[in-house]
Amino acid sequence: MINANQAGDANYNAAPQVQQSFAVGKGNQTVSFTSAAPGAATVGGATYNVTATATSGLTVSFTIDASATSVCSIAGSTVSFIGAGTCVINANQAGDTNYNAASQVQQSFAVGKTPQTINVTTNAPTNASNGSSFDVAATATSGLPVTITTSGSCSGGDTDGDATIAMTSGSGTCSVYYDQAGDATYAAATQVQEDVTATNAPAFTSANSASFDLGFAGTFNITATGNPSTMVISVTGSLPTGVTLTDNGNGTASFDGTPAAGTAGVYNLVLTANNGVNPNATQNFTLTVRNGPGASNINSSPDTGDGSVAENEIIATTLNITQFTVEFSRDVYDPAGDSDQEDVTNPANYLLLYSATGTFNTPSCAVVATGGVVAPDIPYPVSSVTYSNGGGSGPFVATLNLTTPLTVAGYYRLFVCGTTSIVDAVNTNLHLAGDGTTPGTDFTRNFQMTVQTTTGGGGGGNANNKASSLAVTALPATGFAPNRVTALPEQPEDLAYSSLGDLWIEVPALGIKTS
């Protein structure tokens, strides 16, 4: 209300007071935020100090809008983030006696989920072999369980943060994945991946035996698989002189070389392959150095009684030997027909000699091939030869047919020719090792034919003397073989022996003559 007065002066009286009245309302005010909303608010993250001013200068108050109470909270002007979503902050100024309440203003912004990370606490190995297994484990900073999955050369997994992984292949890559999908509070973690190179322990794929021929260059290839394929192949045991192991470093190796003289035999070796993946591969390996085929047994037909004609055996002429059999240690060359120089059925590959004294002048089949039998040795012809190899598996037997039976007392030597002819069935350059040591040597068998002696005397019944081997080296003075029982035929009662005066006994083959 406004009063208007005029007090007058010397000329005027004071004027009556007049008044003017009108209403004065409260002033209006506005509120505005002075703090910028956070751009990367996350649950449980850093708090936010909100500020705002009112044009009245009065203090602004803050509350969380009812729509956002699960997302954020406020204490004074400090905002905390308790859930993912949109945080809405209300700013108000209620006014006073001079100012009307300001219109509410809001500040809203997104509150994201809390990030999390995965920590692998038990790592997968760099390499793992086929069939092996390994353990892995991981945790998340959120405390939520980590899911483990796999792909590639392995299998396994779990959802509780640890797992056992099994390798299913020896090649390629096994990938192990660690994941945490998050929840209402935590965002999904960035996936962690570990790669494992699949490996395979070595294994031999080549045969565990090989044969080399004495004096001939040979090669046997050794192979092994594994991942990595880079590996070392070695041998334990003594190799024959002239043969070495060559390792190529890539899962292949070879035995190479020419076995030296005197190295024939069986070599028991152990091969080892090592590519750095356990276990190493081992292989028991048999390397055989083959000598030339040998003549393992000589027999006659008829048989002398024990299945063999032994060296220097004495045989009765009455046995009437018509055949000899030669059993070889392995299969020998037998082409069609019997005229091939190296054919086991060629009669020229056998030589039977006779000597009255036991001294032979013909040293070998090779000498006969170039110059004939050396006198006074006398050849007994071999008319034909047949051969059986038992269908390839033995026994390997040549049967020598004689032109005439052996009925002449004396000394004999049978040659099975290796210096000129009989060879291995597989390697026709490998000749008979007749001496048991050196290829290209003859086999010889010496024996003696003697006249079986039957002496007179009294008593006794008939007995059949076996015309077979006789362990007699000379006719004894008594006419009876030592250490033997001689059965005499029954003598006629009406006859008697009488001296003729000029009767003598002579055995030319033994150099014996007595009267």
C-alpha positions in Angstrom: 0.0 0.0 0.0 1.4 3.4 -0.9 0.4 6.6 1.1 0.4 9.9 -0.7 0.6 13.1 1.5 1.1 16.9 1.0 1.8 18.8 4.3 0.9 22.3 2.8 2.9 25.5 3.3 2.3 29.1 4.2 -0.3 29.4 1.6 -1.8 25.9 1.7 -3.1 23.6 4.3 -2.0 20.0 4.4 -3.8 17.9 1.9 -5.7 14.8 3.1 -3.7 11.6 2.7 -4.6 9.3 -0.1 -3.5 5.7 -0.5 -2.9 3.3 -3.4 -2.9 -0.4 -2.8 -2.2 -3.5 -5.0 -1.2 -7.1 -4.6 2.5 -8.3 -4.9 2.9 -12.0 -5.6 5.9 -14.4 -4.9 8.7 -14.5 -7.4 9.1 -17.5 -9.8 12.3 -19.5 -9.9 13.9 -22.2 -12.1 16.3 -25.0 -11.4 19.1 -26.3 -13.7 21.7 -29.1 -13.3 25.2 -27.8 -13.2 26.8 -31.3 -13.2 27.1 -33.4 -16.3 25.6 -36.9 -16.1 28.2 -39.7 -16.1 28.7 -41.2 -19.5 29.8 -44.7 -18.3 28.1 -45.3 -15.1 28.2 -49.0 -14.1 26.7 -51.0 -11.3 28.9 -50.7 -8.3 31.1 -48.3 -10.2 32.2 -44.8 -9.1 29.6 -42.6 -7.4 28.3 -39.4 -9.0 28.1 -36.1 -7.2 25.1 -34.2 -8.6 24.8 -30.4 -8.5 22.1 -28.0 -9.5 21.2 -24.3 -8.9 18.0 -22.4 -8.6 17.6 -18.9 -10.0 16.3 -17.9 -6.6 19.6 -18.9 -5.1 17.8 -21.2 -2.8 19.2 -24.7 -2.2 18.2 -27.4 -4.6 17.2 -30.9 -3.3 17.7 -34.2 -5.1 15.7 -37.4 -5.1 15.7 -40.6 -7.2 12.7 -40.9 -9.3 10.4 -43.8 -8.3 11.1 -45.4 -11.7 14.8 -45.7 -11.0 15.0 -46.8 -7.4 16.3 -50.2 -8.4 19.0 -48.6 -10.5 20.5 -45.9 -8.3 20.3 -44.4 -4.9 21.3 -41.0 -3.4 22.6 -39.8 -0.2 22.7 -36.0 -0.1 24.1 -35.3 -3.5 26.1 -38.5 -3.9 24.5 -41.0 -6.3 25.4 -44.7 -6.1 24.6 -47.3 -8.8 22.9 -50.4 -7.7 21.4 -51.9 -10.8 21.6 -51.7 -14.5 19.1 -49.5 -16.3 18.3 -45.8 -16.4 19.0 -43.6 -13.4 16.6 -40.6 -13.1 17.5 -37.8 -10.6 14.8 -35.3 -9.7 15.9 -31.8 -8.8 13.5 -29.6 -6.8 13.4 -26.2 -5.1 10.3 -25.8 -2.9 10.4 -22.0 -2.7 9.9 -19.8 0.3 7.9 -16.7 1.3 9.4 -14.9 -1.7 9.7 -17.6 -4.3 7.3 -20.0 -5.7 8.4 -23.6 -5.8 10.5 -24.3 -9.0 9.3 -26.7 -11.5 11.0 -30.1 -11.1 13.8 -30.9 -13.5 15.2 -34.4 -14.1 18.6 -35.7 -15.2 18.6 -39.3 -16.6 21.4 -41.5 -17.8 22.2 -45.1 -18.4 23.8 -47.3 -15.8 25.5 -50.3 -17.4 26.3 -53.7 -16.0 29.6 -54.1 -14.1 32.3 -55.4 -16.4 34.1 -58.6 -15.4 37.2 -60.4 -16.6 38.2 -64.1 -16.7 41.5 -65.3 -15.1 42.7 -68.7 -16.2 44.2 -70.3 -13.0 45.2 -73.6 -14.6 46.4 -73.2 -18.1 46.1 -75.7 -21.0 49.5 -77.0 -22.2 51.1 -75.8 -25.4 51.1 -79.3 -26.8 49.3 -82.5 -25.9 49.5 -85.9 -27.4 46.6 -88.0 -28.8 44.9 -89.9 -26.0 46.2 -87.8 -23.2 44.2 -85.5 -21.0 44.9 -82.3 -19.0 43.1 -80.1 -16.5 42.1 -76.5 -16.8 40.5 -74.0 -14.5 39.4 -70.3 -14.5 37.6 -67.8 -12.3 35.8 -64.5 -13.1 36.2 -61.3 -11.2 32.5 -61.3 -10.7 32.7 -64.5 -8.7 30.3 -66.1 -11.2 31.2 -69.6 -12.5 33.2 -69.8 -15.8 31.9 -72.1 -18.5 34.6 -74.1 -20.4 34.1 -75.5 -23.8 36.3 -77.1 -26.5 36.6 -77.5 -30.3 39.0 -79.2 -32.7 41.2 -82.1 -31.6 39.8 -82.5 -28.2 36.7 -82.9 -26.1 35.5 -82.0 -22.6 34.3 -79.0 -20.7 32.1 -77.9 -17.7 30.2 -75.0 -16.3 31.8 -74.7 -12.9 35.1 -73.3 -13.8 37.2 -76.4 -14.0 37.3 -79.3 -16.5 39.4 -82.2 -17.8 40.1 -82.1 -21.5 40.8 -85.2 -23.5 42.8 -85.2 -26.7 41.0 -87.0 -29.5 43.5 -86.6 -32.3 47.2 -86.4 -32.9 47.0 -83.6 -35.4 45.4 -80.2 -35.7 44.6 -77.8 -32.8 42.6 -78.2 -29.7 40.9 -74.9 -28.7 39.7 -74.3 -25.1 37.3 -71.5 -24.5 36.5 -69.8 -21.2 33.2 -67.8 -21.0 31.1 -66.0 -18.3 27.8 -64.7 -19.7 27.1 -62.3 -16.9 23.8 -61.6 -15.0 21.6 -58.7 -14.0 24.6 -57.0 -12.5 27.6 -58.1 -14.5 28.2 -57.8 -18.2 29.4 -60.8 -20.2 33.1 -61.3 -19.9 35.4 -61.2 -22.9 36.0 -64.8 -24.0 39.5 -66.2 -23.2 40.8 -68.8 -25.7 43.8 -71.2 -25.3 45.1 -73.3 -28.2 46.8 -76.6 -27.8 48.8 -78.2 -30.6 47.8 -81.8 -31.0 50.7 -84.2 -31.1 51.1 -87.9 -31.5 53.7 -90.1 -29.9 55.8 -91.9 -32.6 55.0 -95.4 -33.8 56.9 -97.6 -36.3 55.0 -98.5 -39.4 57.6 -100.5 -41.2 58.3 -104.3 -40.8 60.3 -105.5 -37.8 62.7 -107.7 -39.8 64.8 -107.5 -42.9 67.4 -109.7 -44.7 70.6 -108.7 -46.4 72.7 -111.1 -48.5 76.3 -111.5 -47.6 78.5 -109.5 -50.0 75.6 -107.8 -51.7 74.5 -104.2 -51.3 71.1 -103.9 -49.6 68.7 -101.3 -48.3 65.8 -101.5 -45.9 63.5 -98.5 -45.4 62.3 -97.7 -41.9 59.2 -95.6 -41.4 57.5 -94.1 -38.3 54.5 -91.8 -37.8 54.1 -89.1 -35.2 53.3 -85.4 -34.8 55.5 -83.6 -35.0 57.0 -85.7 -37.8 60.5 -84.4 -37.1 62.0 -87.1 -35.1 65.2 -89.0 -34.4 65.4 -92.8 -35.2 68.3 -94.6 -33.6 69.3 -98.3 -33.2 70.7 -100.2 -30.2 72.7 -103.3 -30.8 75.6 -104.3 -33.0 75.1 -104.0 -36.8 77.0 -106.3 -39.2 80.2 -104.7 -40.5 79.4 -102.8 -43.7 75.8 -102.0 -42.7 74.9 -98.6 -41.2 71.7 -96.8 -40.1 70.9 -93.5 -41.9 68.4 -91.3 -40.1 66.6 -88.7 -42.2 65.1 -86.8 -39.3 61.6 -86.8 -40.7 60.3 -90.2 -39.6 62.2 -92.2 -42.1 65.5 -94.0 -41.9 67.2 -96.9 -43.6 69.7 -99.7 -43.1 72.2 -99.5 -46.0 75.4 -101.3 -47.0 77.1 -104.4 -48.0 77.6 -107.0 -45.2 81.2 -107.9 -45.0 82.6 -111.4 -45.2 82.1 -113.4 -42.0 79.1 -111.3 -40.9 76.4 -113.9 -41.8 73.9 -114.4 -38.9 71.0 -112.9 -37.0 71.3 -109.5 -35.4 68.8 -108.7 -32.7 68.4 -104.9 -32.6 66.1 -102.3 -31.0 64.9 -99.3 -33.0 63.8 -96.1 -31.1 61.9 -93.2 -32.5 61.8 -89.9 -30.5 59.8 -86.8 -31.6 59.6 -85.2 -28.2 56.2 -86.7 -27.4 56.2 -89.4 -24.8 56.5 -92.3 -24.9 59.2 -93.0 -27.4 58.5 -95.7 -29.9 60.6 -98.9 -29.7 60.6 -101.8 -32.0 62.5 -105.1 -31.6 64.1 -105.6 -35.0 65.7 -108.7 -36.5 68.3 -108.1 -39.2 69.4 -111.3 -40.9 72.5 -111.4 -43.0 72.0 -114.4 -45.3 74.9 -116.5 -46.3 74.5 -118.5 -49.5 72.2 -121.5 -49.1 73.9 -124.5 -47.4 73.5 -128.2 -47.6 72.2 -129.2 -44.3 71.8 -132.9 -44.6 72.9 -135.7 -47.0 71.1 -139.1 -47.0 71.0 -142.1 -49.2 68.4 -144.4 -50.7 68.3 -147.0 -49.3 68.7 -145.2 -46.0 71.8 -146.2 -44.0 69.5 -146.4 -40.9 69.7 -143.1 -39.2 68.4 -140.7 -41.9 71.8 -139.2 -42.7 75.1 -140.0 -44.4 77.6 -138.6 -41.9 81.1 -137.4 -42.8 83.4 -140.4 -43.2 80.6 -142.8 -42.5 81.3 -146.4 -43.5 78.6 -148.1 -45.5 78.2 -151.7 -46.7 78.3 -152.2 -50.4 75.4 -154.6 -50.1 73.1 -151.6 -49.4 73.1 -150.9 -53.2 72.8 -147.2 -52.9 71.0 -145.8 -56.0 70.1 -142.3 -54.8 71.4 -139.5 -52.6 69.2 -136.7 -51.2 70.6 -133.2 -50.5 68.6 -131.1 -48.1 69.3 -127.4 -48.5 69.0 -124.8 -45.8 66.5 -122.8 -47.9 65.0 -122.6 -51.3 67.4 -122.7 -54.3 67.0 -121.8 -57.9 64.9 -124.2 -59.9 63.9 -122.9 -63.3 61.9 -124.9 -65.8 63.9 -127.8 -67.3 67.3 -129.0 -66.0 69.8 -127.5 -68.4 70.3 -124.0 -66.8 73.8 -123.8 -65.4 72.5 -122.7 -62.0 69.5 -125.1 -61.9 69.4 -127.3 -58.8 68.1 -130.1 -61.1 71.0 -129.9 -63.5 73.0 -133.1 -62.9 76.2 -131.2 -63.8 75.9 -129.4 -60.5 76.8 -132.6 -58.6 79.9 -134.6 -58.7 80.4 -138.1 -57.2 84.1 -139.3 -57.2 85.7 -142.6 -56.3 89.1 -143.2 -54.9 90.7 -146.5 -54.1 93.1 -144.9 -51.6 91.0 -142.2 -49.9 93.1 -139.4 -51.4 91.2 -137.2 -53.9 93.0 -135.0 -56.4 90.0 -133.1 -57.7 89.6 -130.0 -55.5 86.4 -128.4 -56.6 83.6 -128.3 -59.1 85.2 -125.2 -60.7 88.2 -127.3 -61.6 86.1 -130.0 -63.2 84.1 -127.3 -65.1 87.3 -126.0 -66.7 89.5 -129.1 -67.0 87.6 -132.2 -65.9 88.1 -134.7 -63.1 91.7 -135.0 -61.9 93.1 -138.5 -62.3 93.1 -141.0 -60.7 89.8 -139.8 -59.3 86.9 -141.7 -61.0 83.5 -140.0 -61.5 80.3 -141.8 -60.9 77.7 -140.2 -63.1 74.5 -138.6 -61.7 71.9 -139.4 -64.3 69.1 -137.0 -63.2 68.0 -134.8 -60.3 64.5 -133.9 -59.0 63.8 -131.1 -56.6 61.0 -130.3 -54.1 60.7 -127.1 -52.1 57.6 -128.1 -50.1 55.5 -125.5 -51.9 57.9 -122.8 -50.9 58.0 -123.5 -47.2 60.4 -126.5 -47.3 61.9 -128.9 -46.8 64.1 -128.1 -49.8 65.4 -131.5 -51.1 67.2 -132.5 -54.3 67.2 -136.2 -55.1 70.2 -137.4 -57.1 69.7 -140.5 -59.2 72.8 -142.5 -59.9 73.4 -144.3 -63.2 74.5 -147.5 -61.3 74.3 -148.6 -57.7 77.3 -148.1 -55.4 78.6 -151.6 -55.0 82.4 -151.1 -55.3 84.3 -150.8 -52.1 86.4 -147.8 -51.7 86.3 -144.1 -50.8 83.8 -141.6 -52.2 83.4 -137.9 -52.2 80.1 -136.1 -53.2 80.4 -132.5 -54.4 77.3 -130.2 -54.3 78.6 -127.4 -56.5 78.7 -123.9 -55.2 81.8 -122.7 -57.0 80.1 -122.9 -60.3 76.4 -123.2 -60.0 73.7 -123.7 -57.3 72.3 -120.4 -56.2 69.7 -118.8 -53.9 66.1 -118.9 -55.3 65.6 -115.2 -54.6 69.0 -113.7 -55.2 70.4 -115.8 -58.1 73.7 -114.0 -57.6 74.1 -115.5 -54.2 75.9 -118.9 -54.6 75.8 -121.9 -52.4 77.9 -121.5 -49.2 79.1 -125.1 -49.2 81.6 -124.6 -46.5 79.0 -123.0 -44.3 80.8 -119.6 -44.3 81.6 -118.3 -47.7 79.2 -118.1 -50.7 80.5 -119.7 -53.9 82.0 -122.7 -52.2 81.3 -126.4 -52.7 79.8 -128.7 -50.2 81.6 -132.0 -49.9 80.6 -135.2 -48.1 83.1 -138.1 -47.8 82.1 -141.7 -47.1 83.4 -145.2 -47.5 81.9 -148.3 -49.0 83.1 -151.6 -47.6 82.3 -155.2 -48.2 80.2 -156.7 -45.4 82.1 -159.6 -43.9 80.3 -162.8 -42.8 82.6 -165.3 -41.1 82.2 -169.0 -40.5 81.9 -170.8 -37.3 79.7 -173.2 -35.5 76.3 -173.1 -34.0 73.5 -170.5 -34.0 70.4 -170.0 -36.1 69.9 -167.9 -39.2 70.2 -164.1 -38.7 69.8 -161.2 -41.1 72.8 -159.0 -41.1 71.8 -155.4 -41.8 73.6 -154.1 -44.9 74.1 -150.6 -43.4 76.7 -148.5 -41.8 79.6 -150.5 -40.3 81.8 -149.0 -37.7 84.9 -150.9 -39.1 88.0 -149.3 -40.3 89.9 -152.5 -41.1 89.3 -156.2 -41.1 90.5 -157.7 -37.8 92.9 -160.7 -37.7 90.2 -162.9 -36.4 87.8 -162.1 -39.3 85.2 -160.8 -36.9 84.3 -157.1 -36.4 85.2 -155.8 -32.9 82.5 -155.1 -30.4 79.9 -156.8 -32.6 78.1 -160.2 -32.3 78.3 -162.1 -35.5 75.6 -164.7 -36.0 76.8 -167.7 -38.0 74.6 -170.0 -40.0 74.1 -173.5 -38.8 76.7 -175.8 -40.3 75.8 -179.1 -42.0 76.7 -182.1 -39.8 78.1 -184.2 -42.6 80.6 -181.6 -43.8 83.8 -180.4 -42.3 86.3 -177.7 -43.2 89.7 -178.8 -44.5 92.8 -176.8 -45.4 93.5 -176.3 -49.1 97.0 -174.9 -48.3 96.8 -172.0 -50.8 93.7 -170.2 -49.6 94.0 -166.4 -48.8 91.8 -163.5 -48.1 92.3 -160.3 -50.0 90.4 -156.9 -49.6 92.0 -154.6 -52.2 90.0 -151.6 -51.1 91.5 -151.9 -47.6 94.9 -153.0 -48.7 94.5 -156.3 -46.8 95.8 -159.7 -48.0 96.3 -162.7 -45.7 96.7 -166.4 -46.0 
